[in-house]
């Protein structure tokens, strides 16, 4: 099997230069798996799980490879993630306001019931 000579990514090709077999092989193999997932040459029901695991394990490398291999999808994904983050922040802000309102009403009820502050 010609795994290393068939690498398409310039990033991985640069990483493999100077890498050591015993020390760096698993790292390079993981990068190759990210490449294969994005190139569509690895597929199956487990690929989604592997993709998420590799994204969590190598977030910087994942971003670099994703951007190199599919720049249009990368940009679309980053915009989508930004929108999702902004949406989450708005929802969290609303939730914090609701919690404060609930705590205020709870405190007023406490005082009305004769409790002390």
Beta strands, then each sheet from edge to edge (+ up, - down):
end
